């Protein structure tokens, strides 16, 4: 069974002065894949049975240049490869969650025997490669902004990690069902509902942080 969810959430990444406000993009691909079978025929320790989610992180940067505030601001949106609905954005985070589980079937019932979840995160962010060629003041300003921007994006990825953790533990702790088909349906429903829950948390995170602005992801 394969379930695919898509969520696009605008995220304020940069502003100059009071009049120039540009929105950035946080793009989430929530991909839930289930793999079901009877428990494999090998020995598992207690640590092997329910490990933490497996997390992989990829980083992609696009190079910008500029010697002044205005040049940096302009070049971010000239160079950025991130475009959605005709708008160009400074950065985005994508993450995916998938889960596998195994069951043990008896003549009486069917029970989860092992669960594993996976999280893939990808950040796409600007990089000012010639920062050291410019004034220390502008370099410090860039470092402050880019650090805050990354911190905000990492906050978004945490929702994928938390979702995977909750899916893993909730499926693990679900009780037996009368049949494995009933167990399968219940386990998948758990995963889908938790993904929906964390999509909501993600939207609330942007509201509470003003899309990263309160965390310093603004160019004043």
Secondary structure, DSSP 8 states (H G I E B T S, - for coil): -EEEEEEEEEEEEEEETTTEEEEEEEEEEEEEE--EEE--SS---HHHHT---EEEEEEEEEEE--SSHHHHHHHHHHH--EEETTEEES-EEEEEEEEEEEEEE-SS-EEEEEEEEEEEEEEEEEEETTGGGS-HHHHHHHHHHHHHHHHHHHHHHHHHHHHHHHHHHHHHH---BSSHHHHHHHHHHHHHHHHHHHHHHHHHHHHHHTTTGGGT----
